[in-house]
Amino acid sequence: MPFYVKGEKIYHYLNAFGLTPWMCLHLFYIMILYLYTWMMGHGYADAALPACGALFDHLSWVIIVSEVVMLPVFLYWFYVVVCGKTTLPRWMAAGNVLVFYCILYVIKSILPDTAFRLGFTNGLMSESMIFFFILIWILGSKTAEK
């Protein structure tokens, strides 16, 4: 493990616990996309959008529940970094996924209401993770050079 975490078992359990809703959330979106594609390809084009909208409306609670269940691992990661319980510098706590998420959420709020904004909004957590991993990669590269 490149960045040791004191109490790493807690972090591992939180990650395992947090991955389940992550998978459920992705399954939720994939179900809608699959239903739409299947209906469009099998002669139900007129009903595809209303059916997918109804499925989304009926199961949209999955989004909130998934995000709440995923939250502890990100909060714990912030805690261990800011308290110096990792080999990462404490300032890296500012590079937490939730910090990137908040920044991107503000950016999303000022974007015009377009298809790009919808796609950007649906990917906020994934985009935040990308920025987090890039930050870790850059820091790891600089540490390896020393």
Disulfide bonds with the S-S distance in Angstrom:
none
